[in-house]
Amino acid sequence: MKLKNALGAFGALVLLSACEVVPVQTGPLPPASPTQTSQPRLSANSAARSFVQVVRRLEPVAERECRARTTGVNCDYNIVVDDRPGQPANAFQTLDKEGRPIVAFTLALIADARNEDELAFVLGHEAAHHIAGHIGRQQQNAMAGAVIFAGIATLSGGDANAVRTAQELGAEVGARRYSKDFELEADALGTIVTARAGYNPLRGAEFFARIPDPGDRFLGTHPPNSARLDTVRRTVAGL
């Protein structure tokens, strides 16, 4: 993992422009709510320094966990910053064409952090998505959904357009089917990674108090915030 020197300003953190990534992503965070705050935000320079420090300290721990828990998986994380204008506070994990895991932070998320523990928890969570193989599992679920829905449309006498529409709908439903479980799995494993890197995952998970609660919507992509906090607390108690 290589990270440019970013101690002066966010602009020097930008590494994403040269990356080519596959379209399937896991674990984007709901946008932060501007009305929900706890601690004050860090200054721009403090946020940049904190981000660099967290990456340098936590990324080797995530690599060790990845190698210990997987076989034949690329564990060389590439931590990047998405500097596209207007992007909301967000982070996600994806893969490049060679299968190398990429974890991307938007500038808004880095700026929204209240402390290093929050940045560490988000990074640990996204790293955990890769360790758990969520992109591959999501793709399998999408494929299964597409096949099932297309089969139903065919048996119902649908034409080619109807079958294609059914495939697209089935893929969407399949991809979402276990997305909440994936988020909770990433929260649990991310808690372990965060703690083993020397950060406080309970303090880091406080960012849940600042994002809208998605509730328990059918086929929603994220579980309720309360369920995520409970997962972090139970995992910490078991460490």
Residue, then its C-alpha position, 0 to 999 in steps of 0.5 A: m500500500k502506498l499513500k502520498n504525503a497528505l499532511g498539508a491539505f486534502g488535495a495531496l491525498v488524491l489517488l483515485s484518478a488512475c484507478e480502474v474499478v469494477p462496478v460492483q461495490t459494497g457497503p456505502l454509508p448513508p449520507a451524514s445528516p448535517t443536523q446530527t452532531s456530537q464532537p466538533r469536526l476536525s480542522a482540515n489539516s488535522a483531518a488530513r493528518s488523522f487520515v494518514q495516521v489511521v491508514r498507516r497504522l490500520e492497513p497492515v493490521a487489515e492485511r494480516e487479518c485478511r491473510a489469516r482468514t482467507t486463502g488465495v485472496n489479494c490482501d494488498y489494500n489500496i487506500v484511495v481518496d475520491d476527490r470528485p466535487g460534490q460527493p457526499a460523506n461516504a466510503f466503499q470497497t471495490l476491486d480493480k481489474e486484477g482483483r486488488p482490493i480498493v477502499a475509497f474515502t470521499l473528502a467529505l467523509i474525512a472532513d466529517a470525522r470527529n476523531e481518529d477512531e471514527l476514521a479507523f472504524v470506517l476503514g476497518h469496516e470496509a476492509a472487512h467487506h473484502i476479507a468476508g468476500h462480500i463482492g463475490r457473494q453479492q455477484q453470486n446472489a445477483m446472478a441467482g436472482a436474475v436466473i430465477f426471475a428470468g425463468i419465471a418470466t419465461l414460464s409465464g410466456g414473456d417475450a424477450n423484453a419481459v425476460r430481460t426486464a425480469q433478469e435486471l429486477g432479479a439481479e437487483v433483488g438478489a444483490r440486496r437480499y443479504s446486504k444487511d447481513f453483509e453490513l453486520e458481518a463487516d461491522a463485527l470483523g471491522t470492530i476486531v480490525t479496529a481494536r487490533a490496530g489500537y483504536n476504540p471501535l465503540r468510540g469509532a461507531e459513534f458516527f452512527a448517531r450522525i447518519p439517518d437511521p435506515g430502519d428495517r426496510f424490506l430489501g434495504t441495503h443497510p440494517p438499523n443503526s441500533a442493530r449495528l451498534d449492538t453488533v459492535r458492542r457484542t464484538v467488543a465484549g467478546l474480545 
